[in-house]
Amino acid sequence: MDTERNKVLIIDDDARNIFALSAVLKAKKFNCLSAQSALEGLELLSQNNDIGIVLMDMMMPEMDGYDAIGHIRKNESLATIPVIAVTAQAMIGDKEKCLTAGATDYISKPVDVDLLIKILNQHLIS
């Protein structure tokens, strides 16, 4: 894996989710950054050109993941970064809503770690 582009940005308003995801990913040799709001995440994205992928919680106060993905996709320097929607919303149509909003892929909570690693490897390589 390209260590320069394996940095994962986790954007989630729940510190417990950030802690759990970071612990799992660090054990799998991923470098992690985190933000507890979409605005903070957008700021980190603009300051770090080595982020390879974003794990985006879709339901956050102030700015949700849908709006945040819109900002990422409109920014020419960030538009190609894969964004994985991570959400507790797992009803029919929720995955499509995330993909339509510009997410590259989707995973529901509680997160299946093996599936998450597969998704990360797939999108970090491509």
MODELLER restraints for C-alpha pairs under 7 A, 6 or more apart:
rsr = mdl.restraints
at = mdl.atoms
rsr.add(forms.Gaussian(group=physical.xy_distance, feature=features.Distance(at['CA:4:A'], at['CA:50:A']), mean=6.17, stdev=0.5))
rsr.add(forms.Gaussian(group=physical.xy_distance, feature=features.Distance(at['CA:5:A'], at['CA:50:A']), mean=5.50, stdev=0.5))
rsr.add(forms.Gaussian(group=physical.xy_distance, feature=features.Distance(at['CA:5:A'], at['CA:51:A']), mean=5.97, stdev=0.5))
rsr.add(forms.Gaussian(group=physical.xy_distance, feature=features.Distance(at['CA:5:A'], at['CA:52:A']), mean=4.58, stdev=0.5))
rsr.add(forms.Gaussian(group=physical.xy_distance, feature=features.Distance(at['CA:6:A'], at['CA:30:A']), mean=5.90, stdev=0.5))
rsr.add(forms.Gaussian(group=physical.xy_distance, feature=features.Distance(at['CA:6:A'], at['CA:31:A']), mean=6.36, stdev=0.5))
rsr.add(forms.Gaussian(group=physical.xy_distance, feature=features.Distance(at['CA:6:A'], at['CA:51:A']), mean=6.93, stdev=0.5))
rsr.add(forms.Gaussian(group=physical.xy_distance, feature=features.Distance(at['CA:6:A'], at['CA:52:A']), mean=5.30, stdev=0.5))
rsr.add(forms.Gaussian(group=physical.xy_distance, feature=features.Distance(at['CA:6:A'], at['CA:124:A']), mean=6.73, stdev=0.5))
rsr.add(forms.Gaussian(group=physical.xy_distance, feature=features.Distance(at['CA:7:A'], at['CA:30:A']), mean=6.21, stdev=0.5))
rsr.add(forms.Gaussian(group=physical.xy_distance, feature=features.Distance(at['CA:7:A'], at['CA:31:A']), mean=4.59, stdev=0.5))
rsr.add(forms.Gaussian(group=physical.xy_distance, feature=features.Distance(at['CA:7:A'], at['CA:32:A']), mean=5.52, stdev=0.5))
rsr.add(forms.Gaussian(group=physical.xy_distance, feature=features.Distance(at['CA:7:A'], at['CA:50:A']), mean=6.57, stdev=0.5))
rsr.add(forms.Gaussian(group=physical.xy_distance, feature=features.Distance(at['CA:7:A'], at['CA:51:A']), mean=4.80, stdev=0.5))
rsr.add(forms.Gaussian(group=physical.xy_distance, feature=features.Distance(at['CA:7:A'], at['CA:52:A']), mean=5.32, stdev=0.5))
rsr.add(forms.Gaussian(group=physical.xy_distance, feature=features.Distance(at['CA:7:A'], at['CA:53:A']), mean=6.84, stdev=0.5))
rsr.add(forms.Gaussian(group=physical.xy_distance, feature=features.Distance(at['CA:8:A'], at['CA:30:A']), mean=6.90, stdev=0.5))
rsr.add(forms.Gaussian(group=physical.xy_distance, feature=features.Distance(at['CA:8:A'], at['CA:31:A']), mean=6.07, stdev=0.5))
rsr.add(forms.Gaussian(group=physical.xy_distance, feature=features.Distance(at['CA:8:A'], at['CA:32:A']), mean=4.78, stdev=0.5))
rsr.add(forms.Gaussian(group=physical.xy_distance, feature=features.Distance(at['CA:8:A'], at['CA:33:A']), mean=6.16, stdev=0.5))
rsr.add(forms.Gaussian(group=physical.xy_distance, feature=features.Distance(at['CA:8:A'], at['CA:51:A']), mean=6.02, stdev=0.5))
rsr.add(forms.Gaussian(group=physical.xy_distance, feature=features.Distance(at['CA:8:A'], at['CA:52:A']), mean=6.10, stdev=0.5))
rsr.add(forms.Gaussian(group=physical.xy_distance, feature=features.Distance(at['CA:8:A'], at['CA:53:A']), mean=5.19, stdev=0.5))
rsr.add(forms.Gaussian(group=physical.xy_distance, feature=features.Distance(at['CA:8:A'], at['CA:54:A']), mean=5.76, stdev=0.5))
rsr.add(forms.Gaussian(group=physical.xy_distance, feature=features.Distance(at['CA:9:A'], at['CA:32:A']), mean=5.85, stdev=0.5))
rsr.add(forms.Gaussian(group=physical.xy_distance, feature=features.Distance(at['CA:9:A'], at['CA:33:A']), mean=4.74, stdev=0.5))
rsr.add(forms.Gaussian(group=physical.xy_distance, feature=features.Distance(at['CA:9:A'], at['CA:34:A']), mean=5.43, stdev=0.5))
rsr.add(forms.Gaussian(group=physical.xy_distance, feature=features.Distance(at['CA:9:A'], at['CA:51:A']), mean=6.65, stdev=0.5))
rsr.add(forms.Gaussian(group=physical.xy_distance, feature=features.Distance(at['CA:9:A'], at['CA:53:A']), mean=6.38, stdev=0.5))
rsr.add(forms.Gaussian(group=physical.xy_distance, feature=features.Distance(at['CA:9:A'], at['CA:54:A']), mean=4.72, stdev=0.5))
rsr.add(forms.Gaussian(group=physical.xy_distance, feature=features.Distance(at['CA:9:A'], at['CA:55:A']), mean=6.13, stdev=0.5))
rsr.add(forms.Gaussian(group=physical.xy_distance, feature=features.Distance(at['CA:10:A'], at['CA:18:A']), mean=6.55, stdev=0.5))
rsr.add(forms.Gaussian(group=physical.xy_distance, feature=features.Distance(at['CA:10:A'], at['CA:33:A']), mean=6.20, stdev=0.5))
rsr.add(forms.Gaussian(group=physical.xy_distance, feature=features.Distance(at['CA:10:A'], at['CA:34:A']), mean=4.62, stdev=0.5))
rsr.add(forms.Gaussian(group=physical.xy_distance, feature=features.Distance(at['CA:10:A'], at['CA:35:A']), mean=6.30, stdev=0.5))
rsr.add(forms.Gaussian(group=physical.xy_distance, feature=features.Distance(at['CA:10:A'], at['CA:54:A']), mean=5.98, stdev=0.5))
rsr.add(forms.Gaussian(group=physical.xy_distance, feature=features.Distance(at['CA:10:A'], at['CA:55:A']), mean=4.81, stdev=0.5))
rsr.add(forms.Gaussian(group=physical.xy_distance, feature=features.Distance(at['CA:10:A'], at['CA:56:A']), mean=6.34, stdev=0.5))
rsr.add(forms.Gaussian(group=physical.xy_distance, feature=features.Distance(at['CA:11:A'], at['CA:34:A']), mean=5.79, stdev=0.5))
rsr.add(forms.Gaussian(group=physical.xy_distance, feature=features.Distance(at['CA:11:A'], at['CA:35:A']), mean=4.82, stdev=0.5))
rsr.add(forms.Gaussian(group=physical.xy_distance, feature=features.Distance(at['CA:11:A'], at['CA:36:A']), mean=5.87, stdev=0.5))
rsr.add(forms.Gaussian(group=physical.xy_distance, feature=features.Distance(at['CA:11:A'], at['CA:37:A']), mean=6.35, stdev=0.5))
rsr.add(forms.Gaussian(group=physical.xy_distance, feature=features.Distance(at['CA:11:A'], at['CA:38:A']), mean=6.43, stdev=0.5))
rsr.add(forms.Gaussian(group=physical.xy_distance, feature=features.Distance(at['CA:11:A'], at['CA:41:A']), mean=5.89, stdev=0.5))
rsr.add(forms.Gaussian(group=physical.xy_distance, feature=features.Distance(at['CA:11:A'], at['CA:55:A']), mean=6.10, stdev=0.5))
rsr.add(forms.Gaussian(group=physical.xy_distance, feature=features.Distance(at['CA:11:A'], at['CA:56:A']), mean=5.04, stdev=0.5))
rsr.add(forms.Gaussian(group=physical.xy_distance, feature=features.Distance(at['CA:11:A'], at['CA:57:A']), mean=6.00, stdev=0.5))
rsr.add(forms.Gaussian(group=physical.xy_distance, feature=features.Distance(at['CA:12:A'], at['CA:18:A']), mean=6.42, stdev=0.5))
rsr.add(forms.Gaussian(group=physical.xy_distance, feature=features.Distance(at['CA:12:A'], at['CA:35:A']), mean=6.45, stdev=0.5))
rsr.add(forms.Gaussian(group=physical.xy_distance, feature=features.Distance(at['CA:12:A'], at['CA:36:A']), mean=5.09, stdev=0.5))
rsr.add(forms.Gaussian(group=physical.xy_distance, feature=features.Distance(at['CA:12:A'], at['CA:37:A']), mean=6.27, stdev=0.5))
rsr.add(forms.Gaussian(group=physical.xy_distance, feature=features.Distance(at['CA:12:A'], at['CA:56:A']), mean=6.57, stdev=0.5))
rsr.add(forms.Gaussian(group=physical.xy_distance, feature=features.Distance(at['CA:12:A'], at['CA:57:A']), mean=5.02, stdev=0.5))
rsr.add(forms.Gaussian(group=physical.xy_distance, feature=features.Distance(at['CA:13:A'], at['CA:36:A']), mean=4.32, stdev=0.5))
rsr.add(forms.Gaussian(group=physical.xy_distance, feature=features.Distance(at['CA:13:A'], at['CA:37:A']), mean=5.54, stdev=0.5))
rsr.add(forms.Gaussian(group=physical.xy_distance, feature=features.Distance(at['CA:13:A'], at['CA:60:A']), mean=5.98, stdev=0.5))
rsr.add(forms.Gaussian(group=physical.xy_distance, feature=features.Distance(at['CA:14:A'], at['CA:36:A']), mean=6.83, stdev=0.5))
rsr.add(forms.Gaussian(group=physical.xy_distance, feature=features.Distance(at['CA:18:A'], at['CA:34:A']), mean=6.86, stdev=0.5))
rsr.add(forms.Gaussian(group=physical.xy_distance, feature=features.Distance(at['CA:22:A'], at['CA:32:A']), mean=6.23, stdev=0.5))
rsr.add(forms.Gaussian(group=physical.xy_distance, feature=features.Distance(at['CA:35:A'], at['CA:41:A']), mean=5.05, stdev=0.5))
rsr.add(forms.Gaussian(group=physical.xy_distance, feature=features.Distance(at['CA:38:A'], at['CA:63:A']), mean=5.89, stdev=0.5))
rsr.add(forms.Gaussian(group=physical.xy_distance, feature=features.Distance(at['CA:38:A'], at['CA:64:A']), mean=6.75, stdev=0.5))
rsr.add(forms.Gaussian(group=physical.xy_distance, feature=features.Distance(at['CA:38:A'], at['CA:65:A']), mean=6.85, stdev=0.5))
rsr.add(forms.Gaussian(group=physical.xy_distance, feature=features.Distance(at['CA:38:A'], at['CA:68:A']), mean=5.94, stdev=0.5))
rsr.add(forms.Gaussian(group=physical.xy_distance, feature=features.Distance(at['CA:52:A'], at['CA:81:A']), mean=6.48, stdev=0.5))
rsr.add(forms.Gaussian(group=physical.xy_distance, feature=features.Distance(at['CA:52:A'], at['CA:124:A']), mean=6.22, stdev=0.5))
rsr.add(forms.Gaussian(group=physical.xy_distance, feature=features.Distance(at['CA:53:A'], at['CA:81:A']), mean=5.85, stdev=0.5))
rsr.add(forms.Gaussian(group=physical.xy_distance, feature=features.Distance(at['CA:53:A'], at['CA:82:A']), mean=5.05, stdev=0.5))
rsr.add(forms.Gaussian(group=physical.xy_distance, feature=features.Distance(at['CA:53:A'], at['CA:83:A']), mean=5.97, stdev=0.5))
rsr.add(forms.Gaussian(group=physical.xy_distance, feature=features.Distance(at['CA:53:A'], at['CA:124:A']), mean=6.81, stdev=0.5))
rsr.add(forms.Gaussian(group=physical.xy_distance, feature=features.Distance(at['CA:54:A'], at['CA:82:A']), mean=6.32, stdev=0.5))
rsr.add(forms.Gaussian(group=physical.xy_distance, feature=features.Distance(at['CA:54:A'], at['CA:83:A']), mean=4.68, stdev=0.5))
rsr.add(forms.Gaussian(group=physical.xy_distance, feature=features.Distance(at['CA:54:A'], at['CA:84:A']), mean=6.03, stdev=0.5))
rsr.add(forms.Gaussian(group=physical.xy_distance, feature=features.Distance(at['CA:55:A'], at['CA:83:A']), mean=6.00, stdev=0.5))
rsr.add(forms.Gaussian(group=physical.xy_distance, feature=features.Distance(at['CA:55:A'], at['CA:84:A']), mean=4.88, stdev=0.5))
rsr.add(forms.Gaussian(group=physical.xy_distance, feature=features.Distance(at['CA:55:A'], at['CA:85:A']), mean=6.15, stdev=0.5))
rsr.add(forms.Gaussian(group=physical.xy_distance, feature=features.Distance(at['CA:55:A'], at['CA:86:A']), mean=6.27, stdev=0.5))
rsr.add(forms.Gaussian(group=physical.xy_distance, feature=features.Distance(at['CA:56:A'], at['CA:65:A']), mean=6.05, stdev=0.5))
rsr.add(forms.Gaussian(group=physical.xy_distance, feature=features.Distance(at['CA:56:A'], at['CA:83:A']), mean=6.61, stdev=0.5))
rsr.add(forms.Gaussian(group=physical.xy_distance, feature=features.Distance(at['CA:56:A'], at['CA:84:A']), mean=5.94, stdev=0.5))
rsr.add(forms.Gaussian(group=physical.xy_distance, feature=features.Distance(at['CA:56:A'], at['CA:85:A']), mean=4.98, stdev=0.5))
rsr.add(forms.Gaussian(group=physical.xy_distance, feature=features.Distance(at['CA:56:A'], at['CA:86:A']), mean=5.54, stdev=0.5))
rsr.add(forms.Gaussian(group=physical.xy_distance, feature=features.Distance(at['CA:57:A'], at['CA:65:A']), mean=5.82, stdev=0.5))
rsr.add(forms.Gaussian(group=physical.xy_distance, feature=features.Distance(at['CA:57:A'], at['CA:85:A']), mean=6.14, stdev=0.5))
rsr.add(forms.Gaussian(group=physical.xy_distance, feature=features.Distance(at['CA:57:A'], at['CA:86:A']), mean=4.88, stdev=0.5))
rsr.add(forms.Gaussian(group=physical.xy_distance, feature=features.Distance(at['CA:57:A'], at['CA:87:A']), mean=5.64, stdev=0.5))
rsr.add(forms.Gaussian(group=physical.xy_distance, feature=features.Distance(at['CA:58:A'], at['CA:64:A']), mean=5.62, stdev=0.5))
rsr.add(forms.Gaussian(group=physical.xy_distance, feature=features.Distance(at['CA:58:A'], at['CA:65:A']), mean=3.91, stdev=0.5))
rsr.add(forms.Gaussian(group=physical.xy_distance, feature=features.Distance(at['CA:58:A'], at['CA:66:A']), mean=6.22, stdev=0.5))
rsr.add(forms.Gaussian(group=physical.xy_distance, feature=features.Distance(at['CA:58:A'], at['CA:85:A']), mean=6.34, stdev=0.5))
rsr.add(forms.Gaussian(group=physical.xy_distance, feature=features.Distance(at['CA:58:A'], at['CA:86:A']), mean=6.42, stdev=0.5))
rsr.add(forms.Gaussian(group=physical.xy_distance, feature=features.Distance(at['CA:58:A'], at['CA:87:A']), mean=5.64, stdev=0.5))
rsr.add(forms.Gaussian(group=physical.xy_distance, feature=features.Distance(at['CA:59:A'], at['CA:65:A']), mean=6.18, stdev=0.5))
rsr.add(forms.Gaussian(group=physical.xy_distance, feature=features.Distance(at['CA:66:A'], at['CA:101:A']), mean=5.86, stdev=0.5))
rsr.add(forms.Gaussian(group=physical.xy_distance, feature=features.Distance(at['CA:69:A'], at['CA:101:A']), mean=6.84, stdev=0.5))
rsr.add(forms.Gaussian(group=physical.xy_distance, feature=features.Distance(at['CA:69:A'], at['CA:102:A']), mean=6.13, stdev=0.5))
rsr.add(forms.Gaussian(group=physical.xy_distance, feature=features.Distance(at['CA:69:A'], at['CA:103:A']), mean=6.78, stdev=0.5))
rsr.add(forms.Gaussian(group=physical.xy_distance, feature=features.Distance(at['CA:70:A'], at['CA:101:A']), mean=6.77, stdev=0.5))
rsr.add(forms.Gaussian(group=physical.xy_distance, feature=features.Distance(at['CA:70:A'], at['CA:102:A']), mean=6.78, stdev=0.5))
rsr.add(forms.Gaussian(group=physical.xy_distance, feature=features.Distance(at['CA:72:A'], at['CA:78:A']), mean=5.64, stdev=0.5))
rsr.add(forms.Gaussian(group=physical.xy_distance, feature=features.Distance(at['CA:72:A'], at['CA:79:A']), mean=5.60, stdev=0.5))
rsr.add(forms.Gaussian(group=physical.xy_distance, feature=features.Distance(at['CA:73:A'], at['CA:79:A']), mean=4.23, stdev=0.5))
rsr.add(forms.Gaussian(group=physical.xy_distance, feature=features.Distance(at['CA:73:A'], at['CA:102:A']), mean=6.99, stdev=0.5))
rsr.add(forms.Gaussian(group=physical.xy_distance, feature=features.Distance(at['CA:82:A'], at['CA:104:A']), mean=5.46, stdev=0.5))
rsr.add(forms.Gaussian(group=physical.xy_distance, feature=features.Distance(at['CA:82:A'], at['CA:123:A']), mean=6.65, stdev=0.5))
rsr.add(forms.Gaussian(group=physical.xy_distance, feature=features.Distance(at['CA:83:A'], at['CA:103:A']), mean=5.17, stdev=0.5))
rsr.add(forms.Gaussian(group=physical.xy_distance, feature=features.Distance(at['CA:83:A'], at['CA:104:A']), mean=5.23, stdev=0.5))
rsr.add(forms.Gaussian(group=physical.xy_distance, feature=features.Distance(at['CA:83:A'], at['CA:105:A']), mean=6.83, stdev=0.5))
rsr.add(forms.Gaussian(group=physical.xy_distance, feature=features.Distance(at['CA:84:A'], at['CA:103:A']), mean=5.78, stdev=0.5))
rsr.add(forms.Gaussian(group=physical.xy_distance, feature=features.Distance(at['CA:84:A'], at['CA:104:A']), mean=5.69, stdev=0.5))
rsr.add(forms.Gaussian(group=physical.xy_distance, feature=features.Distance(at['CA:84:A'], at['CA:105:A']), mean=4.81, stdev=0.5))
rsr.add(forms.Gaussian(group=physical.xy_distance, feature=features.Distance(at['CA:84:A'], at['CA:106:A']), mean=5.37, stdev=0.5))
rsr.add(forms.Gaussian(group=physical.xy_distance, feature=features.Distance(at['CA:85:A'], at['CA:98:A']), mean=6.50, stdev=0.5))
rsr.add(forms.Gaussian(group=physical.xy_distance, feature=features.Distance(at['CA:85:A'], at['CA:103:A']), mean=5.96, stdev=0.5))
rsr.add(forms.Gaussian(group=physical.xy_distance, feature=features.Distance(at['CA:85:A'], at['CA:105:A']), mean=6.24, stdev=0.5))
rsr.add(forms.Gaussian(group=physical.xy_distance, feature=features.Distance(at['CA:85:A'], at['CA:106:A']), mean=4.63, stdev=0.5))
rsr.add(forms.Gaussian(group=physical.xy_distance, feature=features.Distance(at['CA:85:A'], at['CA:107:A']), mean=6.20, stdev=0.5))
rsr.add(forms.Gaussian(group=physical.xy_distance, feature=features.Distance(at['CA:86:A'], at['CA:106:A']), mean=6.14, stdev=0.5))
rsr.add(forms.Gaussian(group=physical.xy_distance, feature=features.Distance(at['CA:86:A'], at['CA:107:A']), mean=5.13, stdev=0.5))
rsr.add(forms.Gaussian(group=physical.xy_distance, feature=features.Distance(at['CA:86:A'], at['CA:108:A']), mean=5.63, stdev=0.5))
rsr.add(forms.Gaussian(group=physical.xy_distance, feature=features.Distance(at['CA:86:A'], at['CA:109:A']), mean=6.70, stdev=0.5))
rsr.add(forms.Gaussian(group=physical.xy_distance, feature=features.Distance(at['CA:87:A'], at['CA:107:A']), mean=6.69, stdev=0.5))
rsr.add(forms.Gaussian(group=physical.xy_distance, feature=features.Distance(at['CA:87:A'], at['CA:108:A']), mean=4.95, stdev=0.5))
rsr.add(forms.Gaussian(group=physical.xy_distance, feature=features.Distance(at['CA:87:A'], at['CA:109:A']), mean=5.55, stdev=0.5))
rsr.add(forms.Gaussian(group=physical.xy_distance, feature=features.Distance(at['CA:88:A'], at['CA:108:A']), mean=5.47, stdev=0.5))
rsr.add(forms.Gaussian(group=physical.xy_distance, feature=features.Distance(at['CA:88:A'], at['CA:109:A']), mean=4.64, stdev=0.5))
rsr.add(forms.Gaussian(group=physical.xy_distance, feature=features.Distance(at['CA:89:A'], at['CA:108:A']), mean=6.75, stdev=0.5))
rsr.add(forms.Gaussian(group=physical.xy_distance, feature=features.Distance(at['CA:90:A'], at['CA:108:A']), mean=6.01, stdev=0.5))
rsr.add(forms.Gaussian(group=physical.xy_distance, feature=features.Distance(at['CA:95:A'], at['CA:106:A']), mean=6.19, stdev=0.5))
rsr.add(forms.Gaussian(group=physical.xy_distance, feature=features.Distance(at['CA:99:A'], at['CA:105:A']), mean=6.62, stdev=0.5))
